């Protein structure tokens, strides 16, 4: 396993733990259950929502990293597009464009109306670009000819660039979640997230390709 794959696996492990912490703390802490405002019996639906989304990010990062560093690059690219959507959501929550409790309790129609990628991009003031999302859809989101370089392990350079992009999206997602915790009672969640951020920083310092793009910038590591 290469260093990028190791960094992805390490980050996934940390995010999974952070998400589980948030899920448990959100169920216990808060007045949602006693006040009757949580139909799920949680103390804090928003924190539980963040916990669920953090665990989704962990699973995607773990699986995409393994696929992109192995021989199934197209499938890895498809999962990479999914973590882009998780980044959108966490950014919207951190910037108070949307509420994590609303997401947790949303219906399919609610998600189409309030949480669709296109809608979140339009409210991001240029932070997210449609061209970048289309780029991910072309490579792994839809069955199109542009996926040819990802088939049959024929272009390992291409997959390594996507692996860097995966790490950058994972990093930005982690930063968004950490930003969301500001002025909130989230128990040890922020401590767990800081450990993940430290791991990303260590990877960035060691990887020469990191200098071509940095967390927080709009746009992707295009290949």
Order of alpha helices (4+ residues) and beta strands (2+ residues): alpha-alpha-alpha-alpha-alpha-alpha-alpha-alpha-alpha-alpha
